[in-house]
Amino acid sequence: MTSSQPEPAIEVEPAAGPTPVVAVVGRPNVGKSTLVNRIIGRRQAVVEDVPGVTRDRVAYDALWGGREFTVVDTGGWEPDAVGRAAAIAAQAESAMQTADVVILVVDAIVGATDTDQAAARVLQRGGKPVLLVANKVDSAHQEPEAATLWSLGLGHPYPISALHGRGSGDLLDAIVARFPKEPAEPAPEGGPRRVALVGRPNVGKSSLLNKLAKDERAVVDSVAGTTVDPVDSLVELGGEVWRFVDTAGLRKRVGQASGTEYYASLRTAAAIEAAEVAVILLDASEPISEQDQRIIGMVIEAGRALVLAFNKWDLVDEDRRLRLDRELERELRRVPWALRVNVSALTGRAVAKLAPALHAALQGWQQRVSTGRLNQWLAALTAATPHPVRGGRAPRILFATQAGSCPPRFVLFTTGQLDAGYVRFVERKLREEFGFRGSPVAVSVRPRKKRGRSSRG
């Protein structure tokens, strides 16, 4: 059978337990993230024609031939890397060790380099099923280039074009054929609560994730912007498992970003949307910035529960604490309801307090108030503090209901439009009476339609 012919179709029952894991590894800029996007069928891994865009190991869900599996994209692997490159290589090696199938991606046009040969030797010793992918084979005329990769000792090279999709079906059939055949245990119902870890660059998000996970899940470097893709990690905290997503540090508004930063910003926004609660990490040793405020606004607009974690508390002296207290009063006036935790990702100080804060924020986010209790309270409130008179009369609140939760949403049915200040007053009193700690609350007004002419012409 020639390399262009597909392998026999694989009939596979849908997985009922642990999902097989496929690690995509290789030296920098051979097209690993492009191949991951091809496998998962959507542009999700950040791709740019610059080596080293992917730094952490990032997992994505995939499906082929009725079989679900997880694809792990990794940073460029180099055997003698130092500094941040060494940390990226360590992430790739960790992915190799935990995967069920490993894909080594090689640039067929460049051919086998010393780095490719070193990677092949490591994989030969690993004992895992390995598929050798000869990428950037855009036509049949280039297939002889792929044949030279037999020299790596990993068997048949699969000639593909990750960019154009050529040969990807044969590769996917081969991947699925090498999945473990043993029966799997049923997966538990429900799932861990989803937490987005967000903040501007270099505030310590990846360090905090590693501290919580008790493992080097994400690459940490003093250079701002090390994380580009959102990184999912299951973390045991407070006796239960949470799904944390470490996101790219946001420097600019999405509309002002470009290149890798633009796509990373979109993925961070998507991670917030997909989460139930966001932990916004702020650098306690530095003043609260405009970008911190913008990120808080993103979470509020998305309607997600919110915990503010002030990191690097080990660097905060008494003078800084006094200044920070004044900053909180001035800069965070719009989120007095946000739960705050002072932590140190470096020392582990108070990171255990995140679990109770997350629970409290989620409880406020999901909270409901019965219509009877709400209106009884509201009648007493408006009797004690009626709306100011406008134009000779004051609009009245006739009835209120909680229209939804996650986040809590209230509708006030009134005789006329209410002043914005009075709506904020009602919201503040709602919080004082019912709580909703750690969650935004939306209060909308629906004035009664005036009787008169029919609106139809």
N, C-alpha and C positions, 0 to 999 in steps of 0.2 A: 504494500500500500504506500503510495507516495505521500509526501508531507502535505499535499494540497487536498487529499481526500479526508472526509470526516470519519471519525471513529464510529463504531456501531452506537446506535442510540442507547442511552442508559435509562432503564426503567427503575425509578426510585420512589419508594413510599415517602410521603411527607414526614419530616422529622418530628418526633413527639417529645424529644428531650433536649439535652445539651446540643447547641448548634455547632456544627463543625466550623473551625477557624482556619482561614487561609491568610498567610502572611506574604505580602509582596515586598521583596527586598532587592537591593542592588546598589551600585554606586550612584553618586549624585547625577541628576539630569539625564537619566536613561529613559524616562517616561513612565515611572512607576505610578504617579498620581493620575496620569492620562489613562493608563491601563485600569486603575481602580474605577475611574469614572465610566469606562467602557463596560466593566464587569457589572457594576451596580445599575447601569442604564440611565444615569443622570449626572449632570455636572455638579458634584458636591465637594470633592477634594480640590483644594486650591492648586491651580496649575499656572505656572509662569516660566518663561524661557530663561530662568536664572537658577543655577544650582543652589540647593539647600532651602527651597521654599518650605518643604515639609520637614518638621523638626521632631515632633512627637510621633508616637504610634497612635493612629486614629482609626477607630472601628466603624464600619458601615454595614448595614444589612443588605443582603443580596439574595436573589432567587434565580435558579436555573433548573429546568427539567423537573419542576415540582419539588425541588429540594432547597430549603432555606439554609443559608450559611452566612458567616461573618467574614468580611474582608478587612484586613488590617493594613493600612498604608503606613509606611515607615520612612524615616529620614534616610538620606544617602549613607550607605555603609562604607567605611574605609578602615582597613585593619590597623593602621598606625596613626589614627587620628589623635589629636590632643585638644584640650580645652573644650569649647562647646561642641566641636565636631566629635569628640570622644563621647560626650553625653548622648549625642544623636545616634552614634554607632551602638552605644549600649542599649538604647531603645530598640533598635533593629534586631540586635542579638536576642533581647528578651522576647521579641515577637517570634523569632525563629524557634525558641525553646518551647513556647506555649502553643504553637500552631499545630494543626493536624496535617496541613499541606503547606509547603513553602514554594513560592514562585520566585526564581531568580531571573531578574530582567537584565538583559545585556543589549547594548546598542549594536545591532548586526552590521551597521555601516562602519563603525569604528573597529569592531572585532573585539576579541578577548584581550583585556588589559591585565596587568599584574594584579590590580584590585579585584577584577572578576575571578581570576585564578585563585586568589586567597579566599574569596567568598565561597567558591566551589569546594575548596578543601575543608572549610568549616562545615559546610552543609553535608559533605560526604561522611564526616565523623558524627553528625547529629542524629542519624538514624531515622529521620523523618522523610516521608515521600516528597521528592523535589521535582518540580517541572521547570525546565530551562526554556525561557522565552527569548527569542531573537526578535527584538522590537525594531520598528522603523523599516520593515520590509513592505514597501508600498506597492510592489508589483512582482509578478512571477520572475522577471528578469533579475531581481535582487535576491532570489532564494538561494543561489549558490553561496552568497555571503553568509547566510545562516548556517550552511553545512559545515563551515570551518569551525563552528563552536562545539562540534563533537569532541574537540581536544580538551574540553573542560571536564570530561569524564562524568557527566550527569545525564548521559543518554541522549535521546532524540530531541533536538532543538525545535520548538514550535515557532515557525516564522509567522509573525503577525504585524499588523499596523494598528497600534492602540488608538492612534488618532483617527484613522478612517474605518476601523472595525474589521479589516481584512484578517481572516483566520481566527477571529475571536470565538466563534461558535465551537470550532474544534478544540480550542483551549479549554473552554468552559466544560465541554463533555469530559475532557481528560481530568479536570479538577474534581468534578463530581464523582468520577469513577474511583478516585483515590480516597474518598472519605471513609472513615471507620464504619465497619458494618455491624458492630455490636449493638444490641438494643439499648435504647436510652431511657433514662428515668423521666417520668412525666414532669413537665415544668410546673411550678406553683402558680396558682391563680393570682390575678392582680399584678402588682409589680411595685418596685420601689418608687418612692416619691421623687420627682424630678427637680433638681436644683441647678440653676444657672449661676456660675461663678463669674462675675463681671467686674470691670473696673478699667481705669486707664492703664497704660503700659507701666510695667516695672513696679507695681504696688505689691507684688508677691502672690499673685493668684496661683501660679504653678507650684510655688513653695508650699502654700497652704494645702493645696490638693495632695501633694506628696506627704505632708505631715499627717493629714487625715487618713490617707490610704496606707500609711506606714510602708510606703514603697515609692521608688522613683518612677512614678507613672508619667510625669511630664518633664520635659527638658527645662532646667532652670539656668539662667545666665544673667549676668548684670546688664547685658545689652537689652534695652527695651524692645519689645515686639518679638520675642522669641517664639511665642505661641501664635500660629496662624489659623489652623483649623480648630474648631471646637473639639475637645478631647473628653470622651465619655469615660467615667470610672465609677464602678460600684464600690461604695465606701461604707464600712460598718461604723456607725456613730450612734452613741446612746443606746446600744443594744439592738439596733435595727439597721437594715441596709438602705442606703440612699443612692440615687444615681446623680452624681455630680458631673457637670459639664464645664470644663475649664475653657474659657473663650479668649479670643484675641483681645489685646488691650486696644481700646478705642481712643485714637488721637483726635479724629475729626468727625464732622457729620458725614453720614454715608454719601451724600451728594457731593462732598468736597474731596473724598478719598479717591485714589486711583490705583490701578494695577492690583497687586496682591492685597493691599490694604482695603481696596474697595470690596473685593469678594469676601475677605475676612470679616469686614463690617456687616455685610449682608448675612453671613452665617452666624455672627454673634446676635444680630437682631432676631434671626430665626430661632436660635437657641433660647432666647428670652421668651419668645412666643410659645415654644414647645414646653417650657418649664412651668411648674406650679408656683415656685418661690425663687426669688433671686437673692443671692448674697452679693451685695455691692461692697467690694473691698476698697477701702481708702487708706492712704498713707498717713498715719496719725502724726508722723514727724514733720509733715509738710502742710501748708495751708490748703484748705478746701478750694479746689479749682473750678473754673467754669466747666471744664470737661466732666468733673465729678457730678456737677449739677445736671449736665446734659444726660449723663447715663442714668441718674435717678429719674429724670423725666421720661426716658425710654421705658423704664420698668413700669412707671405709673401709667403711661399711655397704653402699655400692653396689658394693664390690669392684673399684674402679678403681685403676689405677696412679697414683702420686702424685709430684709435684714441688713442693717449697716454694720459691717465688721471693720473696725479700725485696727489695721495691722501695724507692725513694728512698734508695738507699745513698749517694748524693752528699750527703745531709743527716746522715749518721752520723759522729760524731766518736769519738775514742778512748774517752771515758767511756761513751758509748752502746754501743760494741762490747763493753766489759767487762760491762755490765749485760745486754746481749742474750745473751752466752754463758751467764750464770747463768739467764736466762729459758728458754733452750733446754733446759738440763739439767732444770729444774723443770717447765716447762709442756708440753714435747713429749717426755716420757719414753716415751709409748706409741708414738711413731713415730720411733725412732732410725734406722730403716731408710729413712726418706724422704730422697730426694736434695734437696740445698739449693743454690740459686744466688742470689748477691747481684747485683742488677741496678739500673739506673736507667732507667726509661722516658723520663725527660726528656732525659738526655744520651746514651742508647743504651749505657751501660756494661754490658758482659758479656752483652748480650742474645743474642749468638751462642752463648753457653754453654748456652742452653736446648735446642738441638738434641741435643747429646750426652747431656744429662740425660734428655730425653724418650726417646731410644733405649735408654738403660740401664734406665729404669723399665719400658718396654714389654718389653724382653728378660727382666727379672725376672718380669714379669706373665705371660709366655707360657712360662716355663721348665718343663721336665719332668725328672723324675729316674726312671731305670729302677727297676723293683721290686727287682731283684737288688742293685743298688748301694745302694738305700735300706735294705734289710733287713740287709745286711752292716754298714753304718754304724751302724744302730740297735742291732744285737746288741752291738757294741763299746761303744756309749754306755751301754746299760742294765747291762752287766757292770761297767763302771767306776763308774756312779752308779745303783744300783737304786732303785726306788720305796721310800719309807719304809714301815716296817711299820705296819699299821693293824689293830687287833683280833687281834693274834697272827700275822698273815700279811701279805705284801706282794703286791699285784696285779702281774702280769707282762704285758708287751707280747709277744704271740705273733707278730704279723705286722703289716706296714704296707703301704699302697699309696697312690699318688697318684691320687686319684679324678678330678682334673680340673685344668685350668689356666685362666688369665684370670679370676680369680686362681688361684694354686696352692692346691689343696685336698687334704688328707691325711686318711686314716682309719687309726686305730690299733685293731687287734683285740686285746682284752685279756681276762685272766681275771676282771677286776672293774673297778669304776669307779676312775679315776685322780683324784688330787687336782688341783685347778685349777692350783696352783703347779707341779706336775710337768709338766702339759701345757704351761704357759708355758715351762718349762725346755727341753722337747723342741723347741718352736718356735724358741726362741733358738738352740739348738745347730744346728737345721736351717739357720738363716740363716748361722751361722758357717761351716758346712760347704759349703753349696750356693749361697749368695748371696741370690737373690730381692730384690736391691736395688730400692727404689722401688715395691714391691708388697706389699699385705697378703697374709698367709698364713693360711689357715683349717685348724685341726687339730681333728678331732672324734674321739671315743672310742666304740667299739662293744664293750661287754662281752659275753663269751660267755654264752649262756643257760644257766642252771643246769638240770642234769638232775633230773627228779623227776616230780611229777604232771603229767598232761596239762593244758594250759590250758583245754581244753574241759570244759564242765560235764557 
